Amino acid sequence: MQDKTTCAVICEYNPFHKGHKYQMEIMKQSFDTVICIMSGTTVQRGECAIADKYIRAEAAVREGADIVLELPYPYSSLGARDFAASGVHIATMLGIPTLVFGAENDGLEELVRLLIKPSTQDEIRIMLNEKGSLSYPQARQEYVRQLLGSDKAELLIKPNNILGIEYMIAGGDKISYFPIKRNHEFLSASVIRAMSREEMLSELPLYSAEQFGNAEMRAMKNLELAIIAKLRMMEIKDYLRIYDMTDDFAVRIKKAAVKATNLEELYKSASALTDTHAKIRRAVLHSFIGADMRMAKRLPRYTMLLAANRVKLNILNELNTQAMPVLAKPAHYKKLPLIAQKQFLLSERADDIMALADKTPKQGGQACIKSPVII
C-alpha cells in the first residue's frame, strides 16, 4: 500500500470537471498532500486556457488540492515530450517523491522500457528517414506495432497514455509513479469545452460551476485576426527562431497566414501528413507570442504559487525551493535568478496577450499585481 506522503500531478484543469474530482478523491485517499503543477495561461494543445489560471487553480483547491503551482508559458504549450519533461523537472527539483497521472490502460511500463533503449531510438530514426511521410509519433507507433503487435501500438495514440509514457521517460528513476486509470463515466475536458455554456456548467463540480458561471470564457477565436496579421508580417527567418519550426513548416504557415481569414482556415491550410493538428496550433501560438527555440528548450527555472489550502501552506517550506524557486507573488520576480526572470517575463507577455482573448478584452499589466488565492 502506498505510504501517505506528498504527490504531484501535472494538469491543466481546462476546465476542472467531474473526472478530475474523481481523480482528486483517489489522490486524497492515497496521499497526505496533493501538489498540482498546472498549465497557466496557455495549454498543451496550443490554445489559451478557457479561463484565468487563478480561477482554475482556486477551483482545484476547493475540490481537494493542497497547493497549485504554475507550469508557465511556453512550457505549458510544448509538444508532449517537452511538456512532460518540463512538468516532471519542476516536480523532481522540488523533491516531490511521487508523480500521479491519468492513463487509459495498464502496462505502460513495458512500452517505456522499450522506448528508452538507444537501439529503439536508432530504429525509429531510420524509419523516419526511409518513410518521409511519417511523423515521429507515427514512426514510433509503427515500430512498436512491428515488435509487439497492434494492440500495444494502439496504446501510443491515446492522449493520456502518450503523456503518461513521456512522464515516465522524463522522470526515469528520479521519481515514483502512481497511474490512475481513466474512468469513462466522465466526459473529457475536450468534449466539455465543445458543449454549450449551459451544458458545460452541468458537467463541472458545484464550486467550479459557480466560478465559471461568473467568468468569461477565453477563446483563441477572439484573437484570430490579430494572430493572422502578426503571422502575415513575419518573415521566414522570424519563423525559424520559433520552437519546433523547420524550413518546410515555416513556409507552410507563412503561406497559410497570407490566404487565411480565420484560424480554422489557417490550421487546415498549414496541415500536412507529418504534423498533428495540435502541433500546428502550437506553432501558430508560439509564432504569435514569440517563444523562440532557445527559451523553449531550456527547462523551467521557477514555478509560481497560484492557489493553496491555508492549512497546507507550510508544505512549501519542506520543498527544495533552492533548486526550484517558488514565486509566492508575481511582483517579486526580480528576486529570481536571471534566467528565471527572463522566463517569467515571457510568461507575463503571454498573460498580457491572452487577456485580450476574453469576450470583453482586459488590460495588460495585471500579472504582477495579482496574488495567489489562499483558502
Contacts in CASP RR format, 6 or more apart in sequence:
PFRMAT RR
TARGET T0000
AUTHOR 0000-0000-0000
METHOD contacts of the structure
MODEL  1
MQDKTTCAVICEYNPFHKGHKYQMEIMKQSFDTVICIMSGTTVQRGECAI
ADKYIRAEAAVREGADIVLELPYPYSSLGARDFAASGVHIATMLGIPTLV
FGAENDGLEELVRLLIKPSTQDEIRIMLNEKGSLSYPQARQEYVRQLLGS
DKAELLIKPNNILGIEYMIAGGDKISYFPIKRNHEFLSASVIRAMSREEM
LSELPLYSAEQFGNAEMRAMKNLELAIIAKLRMMEIKDYLRIYDMTDDFA
VRIKKAAVKATNLEELYKSASALTDTHAKIRRAVLHSFIGADMRMAKRLP
RYTMLLAANRVKLNILNELNTQAMPVLAKPAHYKKLPLIAQKQFLLSERA
DDIMALADKTPKQGGQACIKSPVII
2 30 0 8 1.000
2 31 0 8 1.000
2 98 0 8 1.000
2 178 0 8 1.000
4 30 0 8 1.000
4 31 0 8 1.000
4 32 0 8 1.000
5 31 0 8 1.000
5 32 0 8 1.000
5 33 0 8 1.000
5 97 0 8 1.000
5 98 0 8 1.000
6 31 0 8 1.000
6 32 0 8 1.000
6 33 0 8 1.000
6 34 0 8 1.000
6 35 0 8 1.000
6 96 0 8 1.000
6 97 0 8 1.000
6 98 0 8 1.000
6 315 0 8 1.000
6 318 0 8 1.000
7 27 0 8 1.000
7 30 0 8 1.000
7 31 0 8 1.000
7 33 0 8 1.000
7 34 0 8 1.000
7 35 0 8 1.000
7 96 0 8 1.000
7 97 0 8 1.000
7 98 0 8 1.000
7 99 0 8 1.000
7 100 0 8 1.000
7 178 0 8 1.000
8 35 0 8 1.000
8 36 0 8 1.000
8 37 0 8 1.000
8 90 0 8 1.000
8 91 0 8 1.000
8 94 0 8 1.000
8 96 0 8 1.000
8 98 0 8 1.000
8 99 0 8 1.000
8 100 0 8 1.000
9 23 0 8 1.000
9 27 0 8 1.000
9 34 0 8 1.000
9 35 0 8 1.000
9 36 0 8 1.000
9 37 0 8 1.000
9 99 0 8 1.000
9 100 0 8 1.000
9 101 0 8 1.000
10 37 0 8 1.000
10 38 0 8 1.000
10 71 0 8 1.000
10 84 0 8 1.000
10 87 0 8 1.000
10 88 0 8 1.000
10 91 0 8 1.000
10 99 0 8 1.000
10 101 0 8 1.000
10 163 0 8 1.000
10 167 0 8 1.000
11 20 0 8 1.000
11 36 0 8 1.000
11 37 0 8 1.000
11 38 0 8 1.000
11 39 0 8 1.000
11 60 0 8 1.000
12 38 0 8 1.000
12 39 0 8 1.000
12 43 0 8 1.000
12 44 0 8 1.000
12 49 0 8 1.000
12 76 0 8 1.000
12 189 0 8 1.000
13 20 0 8 1.000
13 36 0 8 1.000
13 38 0 8 1.000
13 56 0 8 1.000
13 57 0 8 1.000
13 59 0 8 1.000
13 60 0 8 1.000
14 39 0 8 1.000
14 43 0 8 1.000
14 49 0 8 1.000
14 50 0 8 1.000
14 56 0 8 1.000
14 189 0 8 1.000
14 193 0 8 1.000
15 50 0 8 1.000
15 51 0 8 1.000
15 56 0 8 1.000
15 59 0 8 1.000
15 189 0 8 1.000
15 192 0 8 1.000
15 193 0 8 1.000
15 200 0 8 1.000
15 204 0 8 1.000
15 208 0 8 1.000
15 212 0 8 1.000
16 56 0 8 1.000
16 59 0 8 1.000
16 60 0 8 1.000
16 63 0 8 1.000
16 204 0 8 1.000
16 205 0 8 1.000
16 208 0 8 1.000
17 186 0 8 1.000
17 187 0 8 1.000
17 189 0 8 1.000
17 192 0 8 1.000
17 203 0 8 1.000
17 204 0 8 1.000
17 205 0 8 1.000
17 208 0 8 1.000
18 186 0 8 1.000
18 187 0 8 1.000
18 203 0 8 1.000
18 204 0 8 1.000
18 205 0 8 1.000
19 183 0 8 1.000
19 186 0 8 1.000
19 187 0 8 1.000
20 60 0 8 1.000
20 63 0 8 1.000
21 63 0 8 1.000
21 205 0 8 1.000
22 183 0 8 1.000
22 186 0 8 1.000
23 100 0 8 1.000
23 102 0 8 1.000
23 180 0 8 1.000
24 34 0 8 1.000
24 60 0 8 1.000
24 63 0 8 1.000
24 64 0 8 1.000
24 65 0 8 1.000
26 180 0 8 1.000
27 34 0 8 1.000
27 100 0 8 1.000
27 180 0 8 1.000
28 34 0 8 1.000
28 64 0 8 1.000
30 178 0 8 1.000
31 98 0 8 1.000
31 100 0 8 1.000
33 66 0 8 1.000
33 67 0 8 1.000
33 312 0 8 1.000
33 315 0 8 1.000
34 64 0 8 1.000
34 65 0 8 1.000
34 66 0 8 1.000
34 67 0 8 1.000
34 100 0 8 1.000
35 65 0 8 1.000
35 66 0 8 1.000
35 67 0 8 1.000
35 68 0 8 1.000
35 69 0 8 1.000
35 91 0 8 1.000
35 94 0 8 1.000
35 96 0 8 1.000
35 315 0 8 1.000
36 57 0 8 1.000
36 60 0 8 1.000
36 65 0 8 1.000
36 67 0 8 1.000
36 68 0 8 1.000
36 69 0 8 1.000
37 69 0 8 1.000
37 70 0 8 1.000
37 71 0 8 1.000
37 87 0 8 1.000
37 90 0 8 1.000
37 91 0 8 1.000
37 303 0 8 1.000
38 53 0 8 1.000
38 56 0 8 1.000
38 57 0 8 1.000
38 60 0 8 1.000
38 68 0 8 1.000
38 69 0 8 1.000
38 70 0 8 1.000
38 71 0 8 1.000
38 306 0 8 1.000
39 49 0 8 1.000
39 53 0 8 1.000
39 70 0 8 1.000
39 71 0 8 1.000
39 76 0 8 1.000
39 77 0 8 1.000
40 49 0 8 1.000
40 53 0 8 1.000
40 56 0 8 1.000
40 70 0 8 1.000
40 71 0 8 1.000
40 72 0 8 1.000
40 73 0 8 1.000
40 76 0 8 1.000
40 306 0 8 1.000
40 347 0 8 1.000
41 48 0 8 1.000
41 49 0 8 1.000
41 53 0 8 1.000
41 73 0 8 1.000
41 76 0 8 1.000
41 347 0 8 1.000
41 350 0 8 1.000
41 351 0 8 1.000
41 354 0 8 1.000
42 48 0 8 1.000
42 49 0 8 1.000
42 73 0 8 1.000
42 74 0 8 1.000
42 76 0 8 1.000
42 77 0 8 1.000
42 285 0 8 1.000
42 289 0 8 1.000
42 350 0 8 1.000
42 354 0 8 1.000
43 49 0 8 1.000
43 76 0 8 1.000
43 77 0 8 1.000
44 76 0 8 1.000
44 77 0 8 1.000
44 78 0 8 1.000
44 79 0 8 1.000
44 80 0 8 1.000
44 83 0 8 1.000
44 278 0 8 1.000
45 278 0 8 1.000
45 281 0 8 1.000
45 282 0 8 1.000
46 77 0 8 1.000
46 278 0 8 1.000
46 281 0 8 1.000
46 282 0 8 1.000
46 284 0 8 1.000
46 285 0 8 1.000
47 220 0 8 1.000
47 281 0 8 1.000
47 285 0 8 1.000
48 218 0 8 1.000
48 219 0 8 1.000
48 220 0 8 1.000
48 223 0 8 1.000
48 354 0 8 1.000
48 357 0 8 1.000
49 56 0 8 1.000
49 218 0 8 1.000
49 354 0 8 1.000
50 193 0 8 1.000
50 217 0 8 1.000
50 218 0 8 1.000
50 219 0 8 1.000
51 211 0 8 1.000
51 212 0 8 1.000
51 215 0 8 1.000
51 216 0 8 1.000
51 217 0 8 1.000
51 218 0 8 1.000
52 215 0 8 1.000
52 218 0 8 1.000
53 70 0 8 1.000
53 306 0 8 1.000
54 306 0 8 1.000
54 307 0 8 1.000
54 370 0 8 1.000
54 372 0 8 1.000
54 373 0 8 1.000
55 211 0 8 1.000
55 212 0 8 1.000
55 215 0 8 1.000
57 68 0 8 1.000
57 306 0 8 1.000
57 307 0 8 1.000
57 372 0 8 1.000
57 373 0 8 1.000
58 211 0 8 1.000
58 307 0 8 1.000
58 373 0 8 1.000
58 375 0 8 1.000
59 205 0 8 1.000
59 207 0 8 1.000
59 208 0 8 1.000
59 211 0 8 1.000
59 212 0 8 1.000
60 68 0 8 1.000
60 307 0 8 1.000
61 68 0 8 1.000
61 307 0 8 1.000
61 308 0 8 1.000
61 309 0 8 1.000
61 373 0 8 1.000
61 375 0 8 1.000
62 207 0 8 1.000
62 208 0 8 1.000
62 375 0 8 1.000
63 205 0 8 1.000
63 207 0 8 1.000
63 208 0 8 1.000
64 309 0 8 1.000
65 307 0 8 1.000
65 309 0 8 1.000
66 308 0 8 1.000
66 309 0 8 1.000
66 312 0 8 1.000
66 315 0 8 1.000
67 305 0 8 1.000
67 307 0 8 1.000
67 308 0 8 1.000
67 309 0 8 1.000
67 312 0 8 1.000
67 313 0 8 1.000
67 315 0 8 1.000
67 316 0 8 1.000
68 305 0 8 1.000
68 306 0 8 1.000
68 307 0 8 1.000
68 308 0 8 1.000
69 90 0 8 1.000
69 303 0 8 1.000
69 304 0 8 1.000
69 305 0 8 1.000
69 306 0 8 1.000
69 326 0 8 1.000
70 303 0 8 1.000
70 304 0 8 1.000
70 305 0 8 1.000
70 306 0 8 1.000
70 347 0 8 1.000
71 83 0 8 1.000
71 86 0 8 1.000
71 87 0 8 1.000
71 90 0 8 1.000
71 300 0 8 1.000
71 303 0 8 1.000
72 300 0 8 1.000
72 302 0 8 1.000
72 303 0 8 1.000
72 304 0 8 1.000
72 343 0 8 1.000
72 344 0 8 1.000
72 347 0 8 1.000
73 289 0 8 1.000
73 291 0 8 1.000
73 346 0 8 1.000
73 347 0 8 1.000
73 350 0 8 1.000
73 351 0 8 1.000
74 243 0 8 1.000
74 286 0 8 1.000
74 289 0 8 1.000
74 291 0 8 1.000
74 295 0 8 1.000
74 296 0 8 1.000
74 346 0 8 1.000
74 347 0 8 1.000
74 350 0 8 1.000
75 82 0 8 1.000
75 83 0 8 1.000
75 86 0 8 1.000
75 87 0 8 1.000
75 296 0 8 1.000
75 299 0 8 1.000
75 300 0 8 1.000
76 83 0 8 1.000
76 86 0 8 1.000
77 83 0 8 1.000
77 282 0 8 1.000
77 285 0 8 1.000
77 286 0 8 1.000
77 291 0 8 1.000
78 86 0 8 1.000
78 243 0 8 1.000
78 244 0 8 1.000
78 282 0 8 1.000
78 296 0 8 1.000
79 244 0 8 1.000
79 278 0 8 1.000
79 279 0 8 1.000
79 282 0 8 1.000
80 162 0 8 1.000
80 163 0 8 1.000
80 166 0 8 1.000
81 166 0 8 1.000
81 169 0 8 1.000
81 170 0 8 1.000
82 296 0 8 1.000
82 297 0 8 1.000
83 163 0 8 1.000
83 166 0 8 1.000
84 163 0 8 1.000
84 164 0 8 1.000
84 166 0 8 1.000
84 167 0 8 1.000
84 169 0 8 1.000
84 170 0 8 1.000
85 166 0 8 1.000
85 170 0 8 1.000
85 299 0 8 1.000
86 299 0 8 1.000
86 300 0 8 1.000
87 170 0 8 1.000
87 300 0 8 1.000
88 99 0 8 1.000
88 167 0 8 1.000
88 170 0 8 1.000
88 171 0 8 1.000
88 175 0 8 1.000
89 170 0 8 1.000
89 299 0 8 1.000
89 300 0 8 1.000
89 324 0 8 1.000
90 300 0 8 1.000
90 303 0 8 1.000
90 324 0 8 1.000
91 99 0 8 1.000
91 175 0 8 1.000
92 171 0 8 1.000
92 174 0 8 1.000
92 175 0 8 1.000
93 320 0 8 1.000
93 323 0 8 1.000
93 324 0 8 1.000
94 303 0 8 1.000
94 319 0 8 1.000
94 320 0 8 1.000
94 321 0 8 1.000
94 323 0 8 1.000
94 324 0 8 1.000
94 326 0 8 1.000
95 319 0 8 1.000
95 320 0 8 1.000
95 323 0 8 1.000
96 175 0 8 1.000
96 319 0 8 1.000
97 175 0 8 1.000
97 176 0 8 1.000
98 175 0 8 1.000
98 176 0 8 1.000
98 177 0 8 1.000
98 178 0 8 1.000
99 167 0 8 1.000
99 171 0 8 1.000
99 175 0 8 1.000
99 176 0 8 1.000
99 177 0 8 1.000
99 178 0 8 1.000
100 177 0 8 1.000
100 178 0 8 1.000
100 179 0 8 1.000
100 180 0 8 1.000
101 160 0 8 1.000
101 163 0 8 1.000
101 164 0 8 1.000
101 167 0 8 1.000
101 177 0 8 1.000
101 178 0 8 1.000
101 179 0 8 1.000
101 180 0 8 1.000
102 160 0 8 1.000
102 164 0 8 1.000
102 179 0 8 1.000
102 180 0 8 1.000
102 181 0 8 1.000
102 182 0 8 1.000
103 160 0 8 1.000
103 161 0 8 1.000
103 164 0 8 1.000
103 179 0 8 1.000
103 180 0 8 1.000
103 181 0 8 1.000
103 182 0 8 1.000
104 155 0 8 1.000
104 158 0 8 1.000
104 160 0 8 1.000
104 161 0 8 1.000
104 181 0 8 1.000
104 182 0 8 1.000
105 155 0 8 1.000
105 158 0 8 1.000
105 161 0 8 1.000
105 181 0 8 1.000
106 179 0 8 1.000
106 181 0 8 1.000
107 155 0 8 1.000
108 155 0 8 1.000
108 161 0 8 1.000
108 164 0 8 1.000
108 165 0 8 1.000
108 168 0 8 1.000
108 179 0 8 1.000
109 168 0 8 1.000
110 148 0 8 1.000
110 152 0 8 1.000
111 144 0 8 1.000
111 148 0 8 1.000
111 152 0 8 1.000
111 155 0 8 1.000
111 156 0 8 1.000
111 165 0 8 1.000
112 165 0 8 1.000
112 168 0 8 1.000
112 169 0 8 1.000
114 120 0 8 1.000
114 144 0 8 1.000
114 147 0 8 1.000
114 148 0 8 1.000
115 121 0 8 1.000
115 140 0 8 1.000
115 144 0 8 1.000
115 165 0 8 1.000
115 169 0 8 1.000
116 169 0 8 1.000
116 172 0 8 1.000
120 143 0 8 1.000
123 143 0 8 1.000
124 136 0 8 1.000
124 139 0 8 1.000
124 140 0 8 1.000
124 143 0 8 1.000
127 134 0 8 1.000
127 139 0 8 1.000
127 142 0 8 1.000
127 143 0 8 1.000
128 134 0 8 1.000
128 136 0 8 1.000
128 139 0 8 1.000
131 139 0 8 1.000
132 274 0 8 1.000
133 273 0 8 1.000
133 274 0 8 1.000
134 142 0 8 1.000
134 274 0 8 1.000
135 273 0 8 1.000
135 274 0 8 1.000
135 275 0 8 1.000
135 276 0 8 1.000
137 156 0 8 1.000
137 157 0 8 1.000
137 162 0 8 1.000
137 276 0 8 1.000
138 274 0 8 1.000
140 156 0 8 1.000
141 153 0 8 1.000
141 156 0 8 1.000
141 157 0 8 1.000
142 153 0 8 1.000
144 152 0 8 1.000
144 153 0 8 1.000
144 156 0 8 1.000
145 152 0 8 1.000
145 153 0 8 1.000
155 161 0 8 1.000
156 162 0 8 1.000
156 165 0 8 1.000
160 182 0 8 1.000
164 179 0 8 1.000
167 177 0 8 1.000
168 177 0 8 1.000
187 203 0 8 1.000
192 200 0 8 1.000
192 203 0 8 1.000
192 204 0 8 1.000
193 200 0 8 1.000
195 203 0 8 1.000
197 213 0 8 1.000
197 217 0 8 1.000
200 212 0 8 1.000
201 209 0 8 1.000
201 212 0 8 1.000
201 213 0 8 1.000
202 209 0 8 1.000
204 212 0 8 1.000
216 358 0 8 1.000
216 359 0 8 1.000
216 360 0 8 1.000
217 359 0 8 1.000
218 354 0 8 1.000
218 357 0 8 1.000
218 358 0 8 1.000
219 357 0 8 1.000
219 359 0 8 1.000
220 227 0 8 1.000
220 263 0 8 1.000
220 285 0 8 1.000
220 357 0 8 1.000
221 262 0 8 1.000
221 263 0 8 1.000
222 356 0 8 1.000
222 357 0 8 1.000
222 358 0 8 1.000
222 359 0 8 1.000
222 361 0 8 1.000
223 288 0 8 1.000
223 353 0 8 1.000
223 354 0 8 1.000
223 356 0 8 1.000
223 357 0 8 1.000
224 262 0 8 1.000
224 263 0 8 1.000
226 288 0 8 1.000
226 356 0 8 1.000
227 263 0 8 1.000
227 266 0 8 1.000
227 284 0 8 1.000
227 288 0 8 1.000
228 257 0 8 1.000
228 260 0 8 1.000
228 261 0 8 1.000
228 262 0 8 1.000
228 263 0 8 1.000
228 266 0 8 1.000
230 287 0 8 1.000
230 288 0 8 1.000
231 253 0 8 1.000
231 254 0 8 1.000
231 257 0 8 1.000
231 266 0 8 1.000
231 284 0 8 1.000
231 287 0 8 1.000
231 288 0 8 1.000
232 257 0 8 1.000
232 258 0 8 1.000
234 254 0 8 1.000
234 257 0 8 1.000
234 287 0 8 1.000
236 247 0 8 1.000
236 250 0 8 1.000
236 251 0 8 1.000
236 254 0 8 1.000
238 287 0 8 1.000
239 245 0 8 1.000
239 249 0 8 1.000
239 250 0 8 1.000
239 253 0 8 1.000
239 254 0 8 1.000
239 287 0 8 1.000
240 247 0 8 1.000
240 250 0 8 1.000
241 292 0 8 1.000
241 293 0 8 1.000
242 250 0 8 1.000
242 283 0 8 1.000
242 286 0 8 1.000
242 287 0 8 1.000
242 290 0 8 1.000
242 291 0 8 1.000
242 292 0 8 1.000
242 293 0 8 1.000
243 282 0 8 1.000
243 283 0 8 1.000
243 286 0 8 1.000
243 291 0 8 1.000
243 292 0 8 1.000
243 293 0 8 1.000
243 295 0 8 1.000
243 296 0 8 1.000
243 297 0 8 1.000
244 279 0 8 1.000
244 282 0 8 1.000
244 283 0 8 1.000
244 286 0 8 1.000
244 293 0 8 1.000
244 296 0 8 1.000
245 283 0 8 1.000
245 287 0 8 1.000
245 293 0 8 1.000
248 272 0 8 1.000
249 275 0 8 1.000
249 283 0 8 1.000
252 269 0 8 1.000
252 270 0 8 1.000
252 272 0 8 1.000
253 266 0 8 1.000
253 270 0 8 1.000
253 280 0 8 1.000
253 283 0 8 1.000
253 284 0 8 1.000
253 287 0 8 1.000
255 269 0 8 1.000
255 270 0 8 1.000
256 265 0 8 1.000
256 266 0 8 1.000
256 267 0 8 1.000
256 269 0 8 1.000
256 270 0 8 1.000
257 266 0 8 1.000
259 265 0 8 1.000
259 269 0 8 1.000
260 266 0 8 1.000
260 269 0 8 1.000
263 284 0 8 1.000
266 284 0 8 1.000
267 277 0 8 1.000
267 280 0 8 1.000
267 281 0 8 1.000
267 284 0 8 1.000
270 280 0 8 1.000
270 283 0 8 1.000
270 284 0 8 1.000
271 277 0 8 1.000
271 280 0 8 1.000
286 296 0 8 1.000
288 353 0 8 1.000
289 346 0 8 1.000
289 349 0 8 1.000
289 350 0 8 1.000
289 353 0 8 1.000
290 346 0 8 1.000
290 349 0 8 1.000
291 346 0 8 1.000
295 342 0 8 1.000
295 343 0 8 1.000
295 346 0 8 1.000
298 339 0 8 1.000
298 343 0 8 1.000
300 343 0 8 1.000
301 324 0 8 1.000
301 325 0 8 1.000
301 336 0 8 1.000
301 337 0 8 1.000
301 339 0 8 1.000
301 340 0 8 1.000
301 343 0 8 1.000
302 324 0 8 1.000
302 325 0 8 1.000
302 326 0 8 1.000
302 327 0 8 1.000
302 336 0 8 1.000
302 337 0 8 1.000
302 340 0 8 1.000
302 343 0 8 1.000
302 344 0 8 1.000
303 324 0 8 1.000
303 325 0 8 1.000
303 326 0 8 1.000
303 327 0 8 1.000
304 326 0 8 1.000
304 327 0 8 1.000
304 330 0 8 1.000
304 344 0 8 1.000
304 372 0 8 1.000
305 316 0 8 1.000
305 326 0 8 1.000
305 327 0 8 1.000
305 328 0 8 1.000
305 372 0 8 1.000
306 372 0 8 1.000
306 373 0 8 1.000
307 372 0 8 1.000
307 373 0 8 1.000
307 374 0 8 1.000
307 375 0 8 1.000
308 316 0 8 1.000
308 372 0 8 1.000
308 373 0 8 1.000
308 374 0 8 1.000
308 375 0 8 1.000
309 375 0 8 1.000
310 374 0 8 1.000
310 375 0 8 1.000
313 374 0 8 1.000
316 326 0 8 1.000
319 326 0 8 1.000
325 336 0 8 1.000
325 337 0 8 1.000
325 340 0 8 1.000
327 333 0 8 1.000
327 336 0 8 1.000
327 344 0 8 1.000
328 372 0 8 1.000
329 371 0 8 1.000
329 372 0 8 1.000
330 344 0 8 1.000
330 348 0 8 1.000
330 367 0 8 1.000
330 368 0 8 1.000
330 369 0 8 1.000
330 370 0 8 1.000
331 368 0 8 1.000
331 369 0 8 1.000
333 340 0 8 1.000
333 341 0 8 1.000
333 344 0 8 1.000
333 345 0 8 1.000
333 348 0 8 1.000
333 368 0 8 1.000
334 341 0 8 1.000
336 344 0 8 1.000
347 367 0 8 1.000
348 365 0 8 1.000
348 367 0 8 1.000
348 368 0 8 1.000
351 364 0 8 1.000
351 365 0 8 1.000
351 366 0 8 1.000
351 367 0 8 1.000
352 364 0 8 1.000
352 365 0 8 1.000
352 366 0 8 1.000
352 367 0 8 1.000
355 361 0 8 1.000
355 362 0 8 1.000
355 363 0 8 1.000
355 364 0 8 1.000
355 366 0 8 1.000
356 362 0 8 1.000
END
